[in-house]
């Protein structure tokens, strides 16, 4: 799935921040729906929500594959020595 162009780098968010963004964006989606806003607005909000949910699922899959630990994929050669 492609990232939404207005989305931040979601991998930098903590799990709590990710959950909070999903909650806020879901609330905004329902508000926009109640206000009968243009369907393109709902579509853009939906795309942002899909990206957040995909990141949440990616993290869950990573944790289940590693036995609950998240792998540090940003290690450098110097980190291996310590």
Helices and strands as residue ranges (DSSP letters): G 10-12, H 15-34, H 39-65, H 77-81
